[in-house]
Amino acid sequence: MASTTRVRLADGPADGEVITVELDPTGRPPLTHHWLGEGGLAHADIYELESTSSDGPWCYRWRGPAT
């Protein structure tokens, strides 16, 4: 079973949400996360992984809509 961690989403429509993601073999979360809007993947927002020291080792920062 893969290891997981919880990562906070910062800024954008999902600001403050916390998600659970699987860690890769090197112990890092995926580089991006797609927050699905009401229209599904067609209206997703892109969040990019950042290192942080305030809320744990990582957060996902909003980069904008996928379209």
C-alpha positions, 0 to 999 in steps of 0.5 A: 500500500502506498504512503499518503499525506495531507496537503493544504490548498492555498488561494483560488476556489479551494483555499483552505481545503486539505486533500490526501495524496499518495507519495511517490517512491521518493516520498513527495506528493504529485507536482500538481493537483486538479481541483474539479469544479461543478463542470468536472475536469473541463472546469478544473483549477490547477494547483502546483506543489510548493515547499513550505515551513508554515503548515507542514512540508508542502502546500498546493498553490493555485495557478489558475483554471485549466482552460 
